[in-house]
Amino acid sequence: MGVLFVDGNQAVAMGAIYAGCTFFAAYPITPASTLLEAMLKALPARGGIVLQGEDEIASIGYCLGASMAGMKTMTATSGPGVSLYSENVSFAIAGEIPIVIVNVMRQGPSTGSATRGADGDIQFMRWGCSGGLPLIVLAPTDVRDCFTLTVHAFNLAERFRCPVFLASNKEIGMTYETLDMDTVEKPPLIDRASHTSGSFLPFQVDTGQDVPAFLAIGGPTLVRQTSSTHGPDGYITADPSLIQVGVERLQRKIEAKVSSFTYYDLQEMKDARILLVAYGITARAARAAAEVLFRDRGTPSSLLVLKTLWPVPERVLLTAAEKVDRVLVLEMNLGQYVYEVRRVLAAKRVDFYGKMSGQLITPAEIVREVLRG
C-alpha cells in the first residue's frame, strides 16, 4: 500500500479491517465520528456490516450480539457515549464476549468540549462498570500505533474473550500523519478458540486453561448466554463456591498474562536521575522535552511511554524506575494514572504534572517541571 496520509481514526479502521473485523456499529459523536465514516466506506465493500445505532447503548449491544454469533466486532465513541456503554461493558466481561471499544477521548466532564482533547477517562475505562473485574486498555501515541495496537486489541479480545479498550483522544484520532504500510508492524492474527468435540458447556474451561472454548449462538448446538452469575453450564447460580471460582477465573485469565501483552517504549539515558512517564499524545511532548533537556541543559532524562495501561504493567514500571531518584508522571487530566504509579513505586518520589483545559501539554512545560526539581 506504500505511504498513506491518514488520521488516527482512519488508521484504526485500517487496523480493524486487517485484523478481520466484520461488524462495526456506533452512534455519531465527535471526535469518534470519522471512524464511523471510515468503516462505512471500507467495511461493506469487503463483505462486512456497518450499522449506525439509534444511540450508544444500542450500538454496543449490536456489537455484542454479532460477537456472540462469531463475528469480530468493534465500536467507537467519546465523552458521554462511553458512560452509556458501561452496562454492556459489564455484560461483555461477565459473558466473556470479545469486543474492541475505541474511546476517542475529549474534554469533559459530561458533554464537555467536542473539539478539545483530554485523557479524562483513564480510570473510568478500568473501573466504570459493575464488579471491578479487569479488562484491557491500550493507548496509542500516533497513527502507527493506531494501526498496530488495533490489531493487538482484536487479538487480545479474541484470545481472552473480553472487552478491549483503545484509549485514543481527539488529538490522535483527528491528526493526519504519514503512515508507511510497508514498515508498520503487522502482528500475526489470532482467532478465538472454538469448541470442536464432545459435550459443550459454554463457560467450561479445560484443565490448566482460563478461557472457555467458543461456539456461536444460532448454530446446531444450543449455546446459553447470560450476564448473571453462572456456572460452567451457563445457568444462573447462587452457589457461593461456583460464583467465587468464576470471578477469580475472570480476573486471573487477564492479570496473570499481562506480561504477554505489555506494550511500551523505554528510552533510557545514561546517568539519568529522573524518569518521565507518559502515554498517548503527551508522550510525544515528553520525548521532545527529553531531547531539549539533554541538548540544551545537560540534564539526562529517561522516558517510559506506556501503551498498555490496564492491567498496570507493574514490572515495567519497577524496572524503568530502578536507577532514578524521581519520577514525573504527565497526563492530560488532573491526575489519574499517577495514583497507579505511586502505588507501584511507593519507595520513589513520584511527582505529577497535568492539565485539562483542552490544550496539549507542551515540551516547554515539561522542561520547566523537570528543572523545578
C-alpha positions in Angstrom: 0.0 0.0 0.0 3.0 2.3 0.4 2.9 5.6 2.2 -0.5 7.0 3.1 -1.6 10.3 4.7 -4.3 9.4 7.2 -5.6 10.4 10.6 -5.6 8.2 13.7 -9.3 7.2 13.2 -8.6 6.1 9.7 -5.5 4.1 10.9 -7.7 2.4 13.5 -10.2 1.5 10.7 -7.4 0.1 8.7 -6.1 -1.9 11.6 -9.6 -3.3 12.3 -10.0 -4.5 8.8 -6.6 -6.0 8.7 -7.4 -7.8 12.0 -10.5 -9.4 10.4 -13.3 -7.1 11.8 -16.6 -7.9 10.1 -19.0 -5.9 12.1 -19.0 -2.3 13.3 -21.7 -0.3 15.0 -21.6 3.2 16.5 -23.5 6.4 17.1 -22.0 9.6 15.7 -20.2 11.6 18.2 -17.2 14.0 17.8 -14.3 13.2 17.7 -15.1 9.5 17.0 -17.5 10.1 14.1 -14.8 10.0 11.4 -14.0 6.4 12.5 -17.7 5.5 11.7 -17.3 7.2 8.4 -14.1 5.3 7.6 -15.6 2.0 8.5 -18.7 2.8 6.4 -16.5 3.4 3.4 -14.3 0.4 3.8 -16.1 -2.5 5.5 -19.2 -3.2 3.5 -17.1 -3.3 0.3 -15.3 -6.2 1.9 -18.4 -8.1 2.9 -18.7 -6.7 6.4 -21.6 -4.9 8.2 -21.7 -1.3 9.5 -24.7 0.0 11.5 -25.4 3.4 12.9 -27.4 2.6 16.1 -30.2 4.8 17.3 -28.0 5.5 20.3 -24.8 4.4 22.0 -26.5 1.7 24.1 -28.0 0.1 21.0 -24.7 0.3 19.1 -22.6 -1.6 21.6 -25.5 -4.0 22.1 -25.5 -4.8 18.3 -21.7 -5.5 18.6 -22.2 -7.9 21.4 -24.9 -9.8 19.6 -22.7 -10.0 16.5 -19.7 -11.2 18.5 -21.8 -13.9 20.1 -22.7 -15.0 16.6 -19.0 -15.4 15.9 -18.1 -12.1 14.2 -15.1 -9.9 15.1 -16.7 -6.6 16.2 -15.7 -3.1 17.1 -17.5 0.1 18.2 -16.3 3.7 18.8 -17.5 6.6 20.9 -16.4 9.5 23.0 -17.3 11.5 26.1 -20.8 10.8 27.4 -21.0 7.8 24.9 -18.5 5.8 26.9 -20.6 6.3 30.0 -23.6 4.8 28.2 -21.5 1.8 27.2 -20.9 0.9 30.9 -23.7 -1.7 31.4 -22.8 -3.6 28.2 -19.1 -3.5 29.0 -20.0 -5.3 32.2 -22.1 -7.8 30.1 -19.1 -8.4 27.9 -16.9 -9.1 30.9 -19.5 -11.5 32.6 -20.5 -13.2 29.3 -16.9 -13.4 28.0 -17.8 -11.7 24.8 -14.9 -10.4 22.6 -15.2 -6.7 21.5 -12.9 -3.8 20.7 -14.1 -0.4 22.0 -12.4 2.7 20.7 -12.7 5.6 23.1 -11.6 8.8 21.3 -11.5 10.9 24.4 -12.4 14.6 24.6 -12.5 17.3 27.2 -15.0 16.5 30.0 -16.8 16.2 32.2 -20.1 15.2 30.7 -20.7 16.7 27.2 -17.5 18.8 27.7 -15.9 20.2 24.6 -16.5 18.1 21.5 -13.4 19.6 19.6 -10.9 19.6 22.5 -8.8 16.6 23.6 -8.1 15.3 27.0 -7.4 12.0 28.7 -10.1 12.1 31.4 -11.4 8.6 31.0 -8.3 6.6 32.0 -9.7 5.4 35.4 -13.3 5.2 34.0 -12.3 2.7 31.4 -10.9 0.4 34.0 -13.4 0.9 36.8 -16.6 2.3 35.1 -18.5 -0.9 35.2 -20.0 -3.2 37.8 -18.0 -5.9 39.6 -14.5 -4.4 39.4 -13.1 -7.2 37.2 -10.2 -6.4 34.9 -10.2 -5.6 31.2 -7.5 -4.5 28.8 -6.8 -0.9 27.8 -4.2 0.0 25.2 -3.1 3.6 24.4 -1.7 4.7 21.0 0.6 7.7 20.6 0.4 8.2 16.8 -1.0 6.7 13.6 1.4 3.8 13.5 0.2 2.8 17.0 -3.4 3.3 16.0 -2.9 0.6 13.3 -0.8 -1.8 15.2 -2.5 -1.5 18.6 -5.9 -2.0 17.0 -4.6 -5.3 15.6 -3.3 -6.2 19.1 -6.7 -5.2 20.6 -8.6 -7.6 18.3 -6.1 -10.4 19.1 -6.4 -9.8 22.8 -10.2 -9.7 22.7 -10.2 -13.0 20.8 -7.5 -14.6 22.9 -9.1 -13.7 26.3 -12.7 -13.4 25.3 -13.1 -10.0 26.9 -13.6 -6.3 26.0 -10.5 -4.3 25.0 -10.4 -0.5 25.0 -8.3 1.5 22.7 -7.7 4.8 24.6 -7.3 7.3 21.8 -8.2 11.0 22.0 -9.2 13.9 19.8 -5.6 14.9 19.0 -4.6 11.4 18.0 -7.8 10.5 16.2 -8.1 13.6 14.1 -4.4 14.4 13.4 -3.2 13.5 9.9 0.3 11.9 9.6 2.1 9.7 7.1 1.8 6.0 7.6 4.2 3.7 5.8 2.3 0.5 5.4 5.4 -1.3 4.2 7.2 -0.8 7.5 4.4 -0.6 10.1 4.2 -3.6 12.4 1.5 -6.1 11.5 1.0 -8.6 14.3 0.0 -12.2 13.4 -3.7 -12.6 13.7 -5.5 -14.6 16.5 -9.0 -16.1 16.4 -10.9 -17.2 19.5 -10.5 -20.9 20.3 -13.6 -22.9 19.1 -15.1 -26.0 20.7 -14.5 -28.9 18.4 -15.7 -32.2 20.0 -17.5 -33.7 23.0 -20.3 -32.2 25.1 -20.4 -28.4 25.2 -20.7 -26.2 28.3 -20.4 -22.5 27.4 -18.2 -21.5 30.3 -16.3 -24.7 31.0 -12.5 -24.5 30.8 -10.0 -27.3 30.2 -7.5 -28.2 32.9 -4.8 -25.5 33.1 -6.8 -23.1 31.0 -8.8 -20.0 32.0 -10.6 -19.1 28.7 -13.6 -21.2 27.6 -13.8 -22.5 24.0 -16.4 -20.8 21.9 -19.4 -21.8 19.9 -21.6 -19.3 18.1 -25.2 -18.7 19.1 -27.5 -19.8 16.3 -25.7 -22.9 15.3 -26.7 -26.6 15.7 -25.6 -26.8 19.3 -27.5 -24.9 22.0 -25.5 -22.1 23.4 -26.7 -20.3 26.6 -25.6 -16.8 27.3 -26.2 -14.8 30.5 -24.9 -11.7 32.3 -25.9 -13.1 35.7 -23.6 -15.2 37.9 -23.4 -18.6 36.4 -21.7 -21.9 36.5 -19.8 -23.7 33.6 -23.2 -24.7 32.1 -24.3 -21.1 31.7 -27.3 -21.5 34.1 -27.8 -18.8 36.7 -26.4 -19.9 40.1 -26.4 -18.7 43.7 -23.9 -21.2 44.8 -21.1 -19.2 46.5 -18.4 -21.6 45.6 -19.3 -21.6 41.9 -19.5 -17.8 41.9 -16.1 -17.4 43.6 -14.4 -19.7 41.2 -16.0 -18.0 38.3 -15.0 -14.4 39.2 -11.5 -15.5 40.2 -11.1 -17.1 36.8 -12.3 -13.9 35.1 -9.7 -11.9 37.0 -6.8 -14.5 36.6 -7.2 -15.0 32.9 -6.2 -11.4 32.2 -4.0 -10.3 35.1 -1.9 -13.5 35.1 -0.9 -12.9 31.5 -0.3 -9.1 31.5 3.5 -9.6 30.7 2.5 -11.2 27.4 0.7 -8.0 26.2 2.7 -5.2 27.9 3.5 -2.8 25.1 5.7 0.2 25.9 8.7 2.2 24.7 11.6 2.8 27.2 14.2 5.4 26.3 16.9 5.1 29.0 19.7 7.7 29.2 23.0 7.2 31.0 23.2 8.9 34.4 19.5 9.9 34.3 18.2 10.7 37.8 14.6 11.4 36.6 12.1 9.2 34.7 9.3 10.8 32.7 6.2 8.6 32.4 3.6 9.4 29.8 1.1 7.9 27.4 -1.0 8.9 24.4 -0.4 12.2 22.7 1.5 13.6 25.8 4.2 11.0 25.2 5.3 12.9 22.1 5.8 16.1 24.0 7.7 14.2 26.6 10.0 12.8 24.0 10.7 16.3 22.7 11.3 17.6 26.2 13.8 14.8 27.0 15.8 15.8 23.9 15.8 19.5 24.9 16.8 18.7 28.5 19.8 16.8 27.4 20.9 19.0 24.4 20.3 22.4 26.0 20.5 21.8 29.7 22.8 18.8 30.0 20.1 17.0 32.0 19.7 13.4 31.0 16.1 12.2 31.5 14.8 8.7 30.8 11.3 8.3 29.3 8.8 5.5 29.7 5.9 5.5 27.2 3.1 3.2 28.3 0.9 1.6 25.6 -0.6 -1.0 27.9 -2.4 1.0 30.7 -4.6 -1.7 32.2 -3.8 -4.1 33.7 -1.0 -1.9 35.1 2.4 -3.2 33.8 4.0 -3.1 37.3 7.2 -5.0 36.4 7.9 -2.5 33.6 7.4 0.5 36.0 9.7 -1.0 38.6 12.4 -1.8 36.2 12.3 1.6 34.4 12.5 3.5 37.7 15.1 1.3 39.4 18.1 3.7 38.8 16.3 7.1 39.2 15.6 9.3 42.2 12.5 11.0 40.8 9.5 10.1 38.6 7.4 12.7 36.8 4.0 11.5 35.5 2.5 13.5 32.7 -1.2 13.4 31.9 -3.9 15.4 30.1 -6.1 15.3 33.2 -5.9 16.4 36.8 -4.2 13.2 37.9 -5.4 9.7 37.3 -2.8 7.2 36.3 -0.3 8.8 38.6 -2.0 7.1 41.5 -1.2 3.7 40.0 2.4 4.8 39.5 2.6 5.9 43.1 1.1 2.6 44.3 3.7 0.6 42.4 6.7 2.9 43.1 5.9 3.6 46.7 9.6 3.9 47.6 10.2 6.5 45.0 9.4 10.2 44.8 6.6 10.4 42.2 5.5 13.9 41.0 2.7 14.9 38.7 2.1 17.4 36.0 -1.1 17.7 34.1 -3.8 20.0 32.8 -7.3 19.5 31.5 -8.0 22.7 29.6 -8.4 21.3 26.1 -4.8 22.3 25.3 -1.9 20.0 24.8 0.9 19.7 27.3 3.9 21.3 25.6 7.6 20.2 25.8 8.4 23.6 27.3 6.0 22.9 30.2 7.6 19.5 30.8 11.1 21.0 30.8 10.0 23.6 33.3 8.6 20.9 35.6 11.8 18.8 35.4 14.0 21.8 36.2 11.8 22.8 39.1 13.3 19.8 40.9 
